[in-house]
């Protein structure tokens, strides 16, 4: 029987010490995962519709706690030209230095290399006095910009773990910017659609999932006013009472199966009368979910 402490054959460490080492590694891994989750959570910014500038400022604040770069610069891609333009430089006094470095990186092909690598790369500045960390701001679909962090040459190297966290945070930053741009495009499309609707003389409207009006053009609002309906009137309220069960059935089908429906019915034009129309209803989709209906009522006289 051998004396001395029990050891782990793979590490030659006393077994108790090796177990403590594994426990420390496990705790470190959990701490890193918690940090990654916290740093990469941009949902609050997305919910309050933060601008790209606000998203970049928040990203800089999070990265400052992670890696205290002497200079930090974010560049964003300009839609239409695909040029990379400075969007945020801290401190601002270093913008000229960054501009010179970007020109050098572009001419040498290193800027393009950083885009292709899609991970942080570290290179020396043009005069060799600093180290630059470049990491592309990219979603899975496209490049949104570039991050540049600057350290003095004699500063400690950034560890692989911190570079991985940097990449993760910048990926979520790019996703948040992408969400903002898509939302801005949707709002712009909505404004154009509403402008078109408002110029039509026939009733055009959009409802929410419950059938309440989310948008009415002037012709629809006139029907609501003439019929002396309440301000919270919905689609069923502007249809003749005898036609409401049939309309409710068609609306249910459109919402459930996310496909357009058409039916002939009568719209209430005032307290005493109605007019025959052909009603077209098209689902309004949010990804795969129907969130309302867009409709147009064409007078039967226009179809004769």
C-alpha positions in Angstrom: 0.0 0.0 0.0 1.4 3.3 -1.1 1.6 6.3 1.3 1.1 10.0 0.5 -1.9 12.0 -0.9 -4.3 10.6 -3.5 -3.6 12.2 -6.9 -5.3 12.6 -10.3 -3.2 10.6 -12.8 -3.9 13.1 -15.6 -2.7 16.2 -13.8 -0.4 14.8 -11.1 -2.2 17.2 -8.7 -3.5 16.0 -5.3 -7.1 14.9 -6.0 -8.6 17.4 -3.6 -6.7 20.3 -5.2 -7.7 19.1 -8.7 -11.4 19.1 -7.7 -11.1 22.6 -6.3 -9.5 23.7 -9.6 -12.3 22.2 -11.6 -14.9 23.9 -9.3 -13.1 27.2 -9.8 -13.2 26.7 -13.6 -16.9 25.8 -13.4 -17.6 29.0 -11.4 -15.6 31.1 -13.9 -17.5 29.6 -16.8 -20.8 30.4 -15.2 -19.7 34.0 -14.4 -18.6 34.4 -18.0 -22.0 33.1 -19.2 -23.8 35.5 -16.9 -21.7 38.4 -18.0 -22.3 37.5 -21.7 -26.0 37.3 -21.1 -26.1 40.7 -19.4 -23.8 42.5 -21.8 -25.6 41.2 -24.9 -29.2 41.9 -23.8 -30.3 44.8 -26.0 -34.0 44.1 -25.8 -34.7 47.1 -23.6 -33.1 49.4 -26.2 -35.1 47.7 -29.0 -38.4 48.1 -27.0 -38.0 51.8 -26.6 -37.0 52.2 -30.3 -33.5 53.6 -29.5 -31.7 55.3 -32.4 -28.4 53.9 -33.8 -26.6 56.6 -31.9 -28.2 55.6 -28.6 -27.4 51.9 -29.3 -23.8 52.7 -30.0 -23.5 54.8 -26.8 -24.9 52.0 -24.7 -22.6 49.5 -26.4 -19.6 51.7 -25.6 -20.7 51.9 -22.0 -20.9 48.1 -21.7 -17.6 47.6 -23.4 -15.9 50.1 -21.2 -16.5 47.9 -18.2 -15.3 44.9 -20.2 -12.2 46.3 -22.0 -11.1 49.8 -21.2 -9.8 50.9 -24.6 -7.9 54.2 -24.7 -9.9 55.1 -27.8 -13.1 53.6 -29.2 -14.7 54.2 -32.6 -17.8 52.9 -34.2 -18.3 53.2 -38.0 -21.7 52.5 -39.7 -22.4 51.5 -43.3 -24.2 54.2 -45.3 -27.2 52.7 -47.1 -26.9 53.2 -50.9 -23.1 53.8 -51.0 -21.9 51.0 -48.7 -19.3 53.5 -47.3 -18.1 53.2 -43.7 -18.6 56.5 -41.9 -17.6 57.4 -38.3 -20.7 57.4 -36.1 -19.2 57.6 -32.6 -15.6 58.3 -31.5 -14.6 58.5 -27.8 -12.8 60.7 -27.1 -13.7 62.9 -30.1 -10.2 64.4 -30.1 -8.9 61.1 -31.5 -11.2 61.1 -34.6 -8.4 62.4 -36.9 -6.1 59.6 -35.7 -8.8 57.0 -36.4 -9.4 58.5 -39.9 -5.7 58.2 -40.7 -5.6 54.6 -39.5 -8.8 53.7 -41.5 -7.2 55.1 -44.7 -4.1 53.1 -44.0 -6.1 49.9 -43.2 -8.2 50.4 -46.3 -5.2 50.8 -48.6 -3.4 47.8 -47.1 -6.4 45.6 -47.3 -6.6 45.0 -43.6 -10.0 46.7 -43.3 -11.4 44.2 -45.8 -9.7 41.4 -44.0 -11.5 42.4 -40.7 -14.8 42.3 -42.6 -14.1 38.8 -44.0 -12.8 37.4 -40.7 -16.1 38.4 -38.9 -14.2 38.1 -35.5 -11.9 40.5 -33.6 -8.4 40.9 -35.1 -5.5 42.7 -33.5 -3.0 44.7 -35.5 -0.4 47.4 -35.0 -1.1 51.0 -35.9 0.6 52.6 -38.9 3.4 54.1 -36.8 3.6 51.1 -34.5 2.8 53.0 -31.3 -0.6 51.4 -30.7 -2.5 48.1 -31.1 -5.9 48.2 -32.8 -8.7 45.7 -32.3 -11.0 45.6 -35.2 -14.3 43.7 -35.2 -17.0 44.0 -37.8 -20.6 44.9 -36.7 -22.6 42.3 -38.6 -25.8 40.3 -38.3 -26.2 36.9 -39.9 -27.5 38.7 -43.0 -25.3 41.7 -43.6 -22.5 44.1 -42.4 -23.7 47.1 -40.4 -20.4 48.7 -39.5 -17.0 48.3 -37.9 -15.7 48.6 -34.3 -12.2 49.9 -33.7 -10.6 49.8 -30.2 -7.2 51.3 -29.6 -4.6 50.4 -26.9 -1.1 51.7 -26.4 1.4 49.2 -27.7 2.7 48.4 -24.2 -0.7 47.7 -22.8 -1.6 44.1 -21.7 -3.0 41.9 -24.5 -6.7 41.4 -24.5 -7.5 37.8 -23.6 -9.3 35.4 -25.9 -12.3 35.2 -23.5 -12.7 39.0 -23.5 -12.4 39.1 -27.3 -15.2 36.5 -27.6 -17.4 38.6 -25.3 -16.6 41.7 -27.4 -17.7 39.8 -30.5 -20.9 38.7 -28.8 -21.8 42.2 -27.7 -21.1 43.7 -31.1 -23.2 41.1 -32.8 -26.2 42.1 -30.6 -25.4 45.7 -31.2 -25.6 45.1 -35.0 -28.9 43.2 -34.5 -30.4 46.1 -32.5 -29.4 48.5 -35.3 -30.9 46.2 -37.9 -34.2 46.1 -35.9 -34.2 49.9 -35.8 -33.6 50.2 -39.5 -36.3 47.7 -40.4 -38.8 49.4 -38.0 -37.9 52.8 -39.6 -38.6 51.3 -43.1 -41.9 49.9 -41.9 -43.0 53.2 -40.5 -42.0 54.9 -43.7 -44.0 52.4 -45.7 -46.9 52.9 -43.4 -46.8 56.7 -43.9 -46.8 56.2 -47.7 -49.7 53.7 -47.5 -51.7 56.1 -45.3 -51.0 59.0 -47.6 -52.3 56.9 -50.5 -55.4 55.8 -48.5 -56.2 59.4 -47.5 -56.3 60.4 -51.1 -58.9 57.9 -52.1 -62.6 58.8 -52.1 -63.8 55.2 -51.3 -63.6 53.8 -47.7 -60.2 52.4 -46.9 -59.3 51.3 -43.3 -57.1 49.1 -41.2 -58.2 47.2 -38.1 -56.5 45.6 -35.1 -57.0 41.9 -34.3 -60.2 42.7 -32.3 -61.8 44.5 -35.3 -61.4 48.0 -34.0 -60.2 50.7 -36.4 -56.5 51.4 -36.3 -56.6 53.8 -39.3 -59.5 55.3 -41.3 -59.2 57.4 -44.4 -61.5 60.4 -44.7 -64.2 58.5 -46.5 -64.4 55.9 -43.7 -64.4 58.6 -41.0 -67.3 60.3 -42.8 -69.3 57.0 -42.6 -68.7 56.7 -38.9 -69.7 60.4 -38.4 -72.8 60.2 -40.5 -74.0 57.0 -38.8 -73.5 58.7 -35.4 -71.3 55.9 -34.2 -69.1 56.2 -31.2 -65.4 57.0 -31.5 -64.4 53.4 -30.7 -66.5 52.0 -33.5 -65.1 49.0 -35.4 -65.6 47.2 -38.7 -68.8 45.4 -37.7 -70.4 48.7 -36.6 -70.3 50.3 -40.1 -72.0 47.2 -41.7 -75.7 46.8 -41.9 -76.9 44.7 -38.9 -78.3 41.9 -41.1 -74.8 41.5 -42.8 -72.8 41.4 -39.5 -73.0 37.6 -38.8 -71.7 36.8 -42.3 -69.0 39.4 -42.1 -67.9 38.2 -38.7 -67.6 34.7 -40.1 -65.4 35.9 -43.0 -63.2 38.0 -40.7 -62.6 35.0 -38.5 -61.5 33.0 -41.5 -59.2 35.7 -42.7 -57.6 36.0 -39.3 -57.3 32.3 -38.7 -55.9 31.3 -42.1 -54.2 34.6 -43.0 -55.7 34.9 -46.4 -57.8 37.6 -48.1 -61.6 37.4 -48.2 -64.1 39.2 -50.3 -67.9 39.6 -49.7 -70.8 41.8 -50.8 -72.5 43.7 -48.0 -74.1 47.0 -47.1 -72.4 49.8 -45.4 -74.3 52.1 -43.1 -73.9 55.5 -44.7 -76.1 57.5 -42.2 -78.8 56.9 -39.6 -81.4 56.0 -42.2 -79.7 54.4 -45.1 -77.1 52.0 -46.4 -75.2 51.4 -49.7 -74.1 48.2 -51.4 -70.4 47.6 -51.5 -67.9 44.9 -52.4 -65.6 44.5 -49.3 -62.0 43.3 -49.7 -60.2 42.4 -46.5 -56.5 41.5 -46.4 -54.6 40.2 -43.3 -51.9 42.5 -41.8 -49.1 40.2 -40.8 -46.4 40.6 -38.1 -44.0 37.8 -39.1 -46.3 34.7 -39.1 -49.1 36.2 -36.9 -52.1 38.1 -38.2 -52.5 41.3 -36.2 -55.3 42.9 -38.1 -57.0 43.5 -41.4 -56.7 46.1 -44.2 -59.8 46.7 -46.1 -61.4 48.6 -49.0 -65.1 49.0 -49.7 -65.8 49.5 -53.4 -69.3 50.8 -54.2 -71.4 48.4 -56.2 -72.2 51.2 -58.6 -68.5 51.4 -59.5 -68.6 47.7 -60.5 -71.6 47.8 -62.7 
